[in-house]
Amino acid sequence: MIKIRNLTVGYFRKEVIENLSVDFEQGKFCALLGPNGAGKSTLLKSIIGFLIPEKGEVLIKNKSVSNWNKNDLARNISFIPQDFKLQFDYLVEDLVLMGRFPYLGYWQSYSQKDKEITQNVLKQLDLYKLRKKQFSQLSGGERKRVTIARALAQETDILLMDEAFANLDINHQLEIMQLLSEINLKQKKLIILVSHNINLASEYCQRILMMKHGKLIADGNPEEIITTENLKKLYKTNLKIIPNPLTGKPNLIYPGKNV
């Protein structure tokens, strides 16, 4: 689905990712973990063609991202940024309908099909009752669900999400992960999620990728990858890992103040 070959990319002549190669398969729910500045967000921006590589390339469905028409690419990849900012306030249903924009031709209005898809997504994400509310009137969790709804309305095979849990309460974090997991299982989307929540990534994601200094240092399923050794490499601190008594997944335990 996504092939990254010898990718080197950065900002203002400073390399953030250097010579990175990795593949992402269809239908996988993946988490990118790592400290700030590791290159996680840069990788997502490279996948959607926002950043031009200094070296290497990104292939989407065996076609270089640089050769994709923008509308065609938007029909294959949806991207939810960390900070979703609007210049103007919109009704929830209008904002979700905008996810259908890549399917419009010149001077074309939204079709009945576009509106039906929007209404179905609103119902699927339990947002239908909020459809006539302004986006600014919503809670943090509701806003995040709206951004996911907008991405789902694009009907893409690939969903990228940067810092999914920024400024969200724990109940909303759980809600978002349960929703993404359900979408992944039912719709077989490839989902790549940038996160700092190791435990939620372990519980819900099938594949964990750890990045540091623009390089991939570990890649595999949670049981293989979330270990004390890998976390020490990643964050330079000693952390304890124990199995979740309910699921068996590896979970991070913070040391006490006297440890």
N, C-alpha and C positions, 0 to 999 in steps of 0.2 A: 504493500500500500504506500509506504513512505520509505525511500532509500536515501540515506545521507552518506556521501562519499568524500572523504578527505576534506571536510569542511573547515575552512578558516575564515572567521568573520569577526568584526569588531566595530568600534566607534572612533571617529577622529584619529585614525591610524593606530589605534591601540587595539591589539588583538584580544578578544574575549574568549573565543573558541578557536582552538588550534588543532587542525588535522583530525577532526572527529569523523568516525564512520560508525553508523548504526542503522538498523532496519526496524520498522514498526509494522506489525502484521495486522490485517483486517480483523476486527472483532475483539481486540484486546483492550483492557482497561489498564492504563499505565500511569505511574506516578514518577515525576522527576523530583528528586530530593537533593538538597545541598545547601550550603551556606549562602548568604547574600553575596552576589558577585560571582557565583559559580558558572554562570552562563545559561541558566535554565530559561529565563525569559528571552534571551538572545536567540536560543535555539528555536523557540516557537516563532519568533519574528522572522527567522530565516526560512522556516517551513512555509509560511504564508507569503514569502517573497517581499516582505517589508524591508529586509536588509539584503544587500547584494554581497555575495561572498567575495573575499579576496582570492580564495583558492577553493577548489572542489565544487560540488554541486549538490542540490537537493532534487530528488526525483519524486514526483507524485504520480502514482500509477504508471511508472516507467517513462515519464515525460518530465524533462527539466522544468522546474518551477518558473524559470525565466522565459520559457516558451509558452506558458499558459496565458490565454486571454483572461483578463481580470474577472469578468463575469463567469466564465467557465470555471475558473479556480474557486470562486465563491459558491458555485453549485456543488463543489466537492469538499471544501473545507470551511467550517465555521469556527470563528475565533472569539473567545470571550476574554477581554483584557482585564487586568487587575482593577483598574479604575475606569468604570464605565461612566463617562461624563457626557452630558447633553447641553448643547447651546440653548435649546428651547425645551420647555416642558411638554410632554405628550401624554395622551391617554394610553393606558396599558395596551389596549387592543390595537391602537395605531402603531405603537412601538414594536409590537410583535409582528404586525403585518409588514413592517419594513424588512423583515427577514426574507420576504419574497422578492425584494428588489432585483436580485441577480437574474430573475426570470422574466423581467419586463423588457420589451423591445423599445425602440425609440418612440416617444410620445404615447406610449401604451399605458393605460390605467390598470390598476389591480383587477384581476378577473374574479369571477364568482368562485373559481377553484382556489385562488389565493386566499380569499376570505374564508372559505370553508376549512382550508388547512389551518389558518390562524385560529378559528373558533375551536377546532379539534384539539390543537396544542394547548390553548387556554384551559380547556376542560381537563386535559390529561395532567396538567401541572396544578390543578386546583386553583386556577387564576380567573376562572370565568366570572365569578362574583365580583372581581376587582377590575373587570375590563373597562369600566367607565371612570375609573379613578385616575388622577394624574400620577405620573411616576414619582413625583416629588412627595406625594402623600403616603408612600409605602414605607414599611419597615425595611431594615437591612436585608432580612431573609427573603421578604417578598420581592425586593428589587433584584436580588440575585436570581430568584426563580424566573423573573421576567426576562432577564438577559439570557438565561438558558432556553426559555420558550422562544425567544427571537432567533436563537441559533438553531433550534429544532425546526422552526418554520422554514429554514433554508433547505431542509431535507438533504443534508450532506452525509457522506460516508465517514467523514472525519470531524471530530470535535476537539478543539484545543482550548484549554482553560488555564489562565494564568492567575496564581494566588487565589484559589477558589474561596478561601475562608477568611480573607482579610476583613477585619472588623466585624466578624459574625460571632454571635453567642454560640455556645456548644450545641444547643438544641437545633439551631439553624445549620451548623456544620454537619451534624448527623443527618439532617433532612436532605441537604444537598448531596451528600455521599450516597445515601440510599436511593435518591432519585437518579443520579448518574449511573449507579450500578444497575438499576432497573432498565434504564435506557440502553446500556451496553448489552445486557442479556437479551432483551426483547428485540432490539433493532440491529444488533450486531455491529454497532458503530465502533470505530477505533477512537478511543478517548485518551488523550494525553493531558495529564493534570500536573501543573506545578504546585507544590505544596510544601509547607513546613511542618505539617502535622503527621509525624511518623506513624503514630498508632492508627489513625484513620486510614492512611495509605496502606498499611499492613492488613487491616481488616477487610478492605473493599477492593483493592487493586490486585490484579493477577500478576503484574510485572512491576518491579521497582528498579529504577535507574538512578544511580548516585553520581552526581557531578561535582567536581571541585577544580577551580582554576581552569575552567574551560575544557576539562577532560573527563571522560567517563571512567570512574574508578570501580564500579560494581554494577552488575546487571543480571537480574534473574527473578525468581519468585520470592515472596516475602520471607519464607523460611530459610532460603539460601542467603539472602542479602542483608536482612536486618539482624546484624550480629554486633556484639560489643567491639570486635576488631574493626569492622567497617565504619561504625559510628565514631570510633576514635580517630580513624583516618579522616573522616569527613569534618568533624567538629573539634578535634583536638581536646577531647574531654572524656573521662571515664564514665560510661553509662551502663546500667545493668539492663539486661533483656530477660524477660520471663514470658512463658506462654500465657495467653489470656485464658483463664479458667473456663470461660464459656465457649470459646471458639478454637483455642489451641494456637492462634496466630501469635507471632512474636510481638511483644509490647514493651515499650520503653518505660523504665522506672527511674524517676529522678532521685538522686541520692539525698539523704537528709542533711541538715546543716552541720551535723557533727561527724559526718562520714568523711 
